[in-house]
Amino acid sequence: MSGRGWIIFGVICVVLFGGLIFWSGRDRIDVSKVDTNKVLSGSAASGNIADRTFGDKDAKVVLIEYGDFQCPGCASAHSAVKAMSEKYKDNLAFVFRNFPLTNIHPNARAASAAAETAGQLGKYWEMHNMLYENQDEWSSASTEDRTGIFAGYAERIGLDKKTFTAKLNDTASVSKKINFDLALGRKLNVSGTPTFYLNGKKLAENQYSGEEALEKTLLEEFKKQNITVTQTTENQ
């Protein structure tokens, strides 16, 4: 190749490389100034969807999970988290943030979208619980079949099937919400699920592995915050 040819080739490479940088960064979400330890309101960056919070969103004790609906470990932790967040709902804010690991769980992001869509229709926690408690039913479903399964769940929790499906296909705000949650997790170097933070401190697995362990962890934090706890047994 002549000297001029190498110059042209170099210019093309620079342009292509610059374009790749531009396109890879254009959808990147800047969460550098976001306090990941707080319960977050909706914003343009999150598709105007607030943190999915169960319990008292103004509580002094905040338990945040970065979870993947297709993750078996998350499904195993779900029972304890559900029981404890119900039991201490008057003193605890439980926040679930989407962290679908799509490289190993191909249906995880679709499940997050189903939960967020149900949430926009007022039934987030019902769908959240349905997805975890029936994980084996949809985790290996094809792209075509999973939509029907999720629509069936929507009907079971009291939503109109057609309305849910139509909204599920209108994913702009939901996609932003999922990407925003992912960005928050990446800021914290979350690499696996479930990952839990209690008042900003990352929990070890033995601190949430079962109802007894999680309750002990929560009671210690309540005591640290000088909170006299009240308990409820209502369902999410």
C-alpha positions in Angstrom: 0.0 0.0 0.0 1.3 3.5 -0.9 2.0 6.2 1.7 -1.2 8.0 0.6 -3.2 4.7 0.9 -2.0 4.2 4.5 -3.0 7.8 5.4 -6.5 7.2 4.0 -6.7 3.9 5.8 -5.7 5.6 9.0 -8.3 8.3 8.6 -11.0 5.7 8.0 -10.0 3.8 11.1 -10.1 7.0 13.2 -13.5 7.8 11.9 -14.8 4.3 12.5 -13.3 4.1 16.0 -14.8 7.5 16.9 -18.2 6.4 15.7 -18.0 3.2 17.8 -17.2 5.3 20.8 -20.0 7.7 20.1 -22.6 5.0 19.6 -21.5 2.9 22.5 -21.8 6.0 24.8 -24.9 7.6 23.5 -27.3 5.5 25.6 -25.0 5.4 28.6 -26.7 6.7 31.8 -24.8 9.0 34.0 -25.5 8.0 37.6 -22.3 9.4 39.1 -24.3 11.9 41.2 -27.1 9.5 42.2 -27.1 8.3 45.8 -27.6 4.6 45.4 -28.5 4.1 49.1 -31.6 6.3 48.9 -35.1 5.4 47.7 -35.2 7.1 44.3 -38.0 9.0 42.8 -38.8 8.8 39.1 -36.7 10.8 36.7 -36.2 11.2 32.9 -33.3 8.9 33.2 -35.4 6.1 34.8 -38.3 6.5 32.4 -40.1 8.5 35.1 -40.5 5.3 37.1 -39.6 5.5 40.8 -37.8 2.8 42.8 -40.1 -0.2 43.3 -40.5 0.0 47.1 -42.5 -2.1 49.5 -43.1 -0.9 53.0 -42.4 2.6 54.3 -40.4 4.5 51.6 -39.4 7.0 54.3 -38.1 4.4 56.7 -34.7 4.8 58.4 -33.8 1.2 57.4 -33.6 0.5 53.6 -32.9 -2.9 52.1 -32.1 -2.8 48.5 -31.8 -5.9 46.2 -30.2 -6.0 42.8 -32.0 -9.0 41.4 -32.6 -11.1 38.3 -36.0 -12.7 37.9 -34.5 -15.8 36.2 -31.7 -16.2 38.8 -32.2 -19.4 40.9 -30.4 -17.8 43.8 -32.7 -14.8 43.7 -35.7 -17.1 43.7 -34.3 -18.9 46.7 -33.9 -15.7 48.6 -37.3 -14.4 47.6 -39.2 -16.3 50.2 -37.2 -14.9 53.1 -37.2 -11.3 51.7 -40.9 -11.4 51.1 -41.7 -12.7 54.6 -39.4 -10.2 56.3 -40.5 -7.2 54.2 -44.1 -8.0 55.1 -43.4 -8.6 58.7 -41.5 -5.3 59.2 -43.2 -3.2 56.5 -43.9 -0.3 59.0 -40.1 0.1 59.7 -38.5 -1.1 56.5 -38.3 0.1 53.0 -37.5 -2.8 50.6 -36.4 -1.7 47.2 -36.0 -4.1 44.2 -33.8 -2.9 41.4 -33.5 -4.8 38.1 -30.2 -6.4 37.3 -30.9 -9.0 34.6 -27.8 -11.0 33.7 -28.8 -11.6 30.1 -25.6 -13.3 29.1 -26.7 -16.3 31.3 -30.4 -15.7 31.7 -31.9 -14.9 28.3 -35.4 -14.3 29.6 -34.4 -12.2 32.6 -34.8 -8.8 30.9 -38.2 -9.7 29.5 -39.3 -10.8 33.0 -38.1 -7.4 34.4 -40.2 -5.7 31.6 -43.2 -7.8 32.6 -42.9 -6.7 36.2 -42.3 -3.1 35.4 -45.3 -3.1 33.0 -47.5 -4.6 35.7 -46.2 -1.9 38.0 -47.4 0.8 35.6 -50.8 -0.8 35.9 -50.7 -0.9 39.7 -49.7 -4.5 40.2 -45.9 -4.5 40.5 -45.4 -6.6 43.6 -48.1 -9.1 42.5 -46.2 -9.7 39.3 -42.8 -9.7 41.0 -44.0 -12.5 43.3 -45.6 -14.4 40.5 -42.4 -14.4 38.4 -40.3 -15.7 41.3 -42.8 -18.3 42.5 -43.2 -19.7 39.0 -39.7 -19.3 37.7 -39.4 -22.9 36.4 -42.5 -22.3 34.2 -41.1 -19.5 32.1 -37.3 -19.5 32.5 -36.7 -21.8 29.6 -39.6 -20.5 27.4 -39.1 -19.3 23.9 -39.4 -15.7 23.0 -42.9 -16.3 21.6 -44.1 -18.4 24.5 -42.9 -16.2 27.3 -45.1 -13.3 26.3 -48.2 -15.5 26.5 -47.0 -16.8 29.9 -46.5 -13.3 31.3 -49.9 -12.2 29.9 -51.4 -15.2 31.7 -49.8 -14.1 35.0 -51.2 -10.6 34.4 -54.7 -12.0 34.1 -54.2 -14.1 37.3 -53.2 -11.0 39.3 -56.3 -9.1 38.1 -55.0 -7.2 35.0 -56.7 -7.1 31.6 -54.7 -9.4 29.4 -54.9 -7.2 26.2 -54.1 -4.0 28.1 -51.1 -5.6 29.7 -49.8 -7.1 26.4 -50.2 -3.8 24.5 -48.4 -1.9 27.2 -45.7 -4.6 27.4 -45.0 -3.9 23.7 -44.7 -0.2 24.4 -41.4 -0.5 26.2 -39.6 2.9 26.0 -40.1 4.0 29.6 -39.7 0.4 31.0 -36.5 -0.1 29.1 -35.1 3.2 30.5 -36.0 2.0 34.0 -34.2 -1.3 33.6 -31.1 0.4 32.1 -31.2 2.9 35.0 -31.2 0.1 37.6 -28.4 -1.6 35.8 -26.4 1.5 35.8 -26.9 1.9 39.5 -25.7 -1.7 40.1 -22.7 -1.2 37.9 -21.8 1.9 39.8 -21.5 -0.3 42.9 -19.7 -3.0 40.9 -22.5 -5.5 41.3 -21.6 -8.6 39.3 -23.9 -11.3 40.5 -27.4 -11.7 41.9 -28.9 -11.4 44.4 -26.9 -8.6 45.8 -28.3 -6.8 48.9 -27.4 -3.5 50.5 -28.8 -2.6 54.0 -28.4 1.1 54.7 -25.6 1.2 52.2 -23.7 -1.8 53.5 -23.4 -4.9 51.2 -24.7 -8.0 52.9 -22.8 -11.3 53.0 -24.7 -14.3 51.9 -25.1 -15.7 55.4 -26.9 -12.5 56.4 -29.9 -13.2 54.1 -29.8 -17.0 53.5 -33.1 -17.8 55.1 -35.8 -16.0 57.2 -33.9 -16.5 60.5 -30.7 -15.1 59.1 -32.3 -12.1 57.4 -34.5 -11.3 60.4 -31.4 -11.3 62.7 -29.7 -8.9 60.2 -32.7 -6.6 60.1 -33.2 -6.6 63.9 -29.5 -5.6 64.4 -30.0 -2.7 62.1 -33.2 -1.6 63.7 -31.4 -1.6 67.1 -28.5 0.4 65.6 -31.0 3.0 64.4 -32.8 3.0 67.8 -36.0 1.7 66.2 -38.7 -0.1 68.2 -40.1 -2.4 65.6 -43.7 -3.2 64.8 -44.6 -6.4 62.9 -47.4 -7.1 60.4 -48.4 -10.3 58.6 -50.3 -8.8 55.6 -49.3 -10.1 52.2 -47.6 -8.1 49.6 
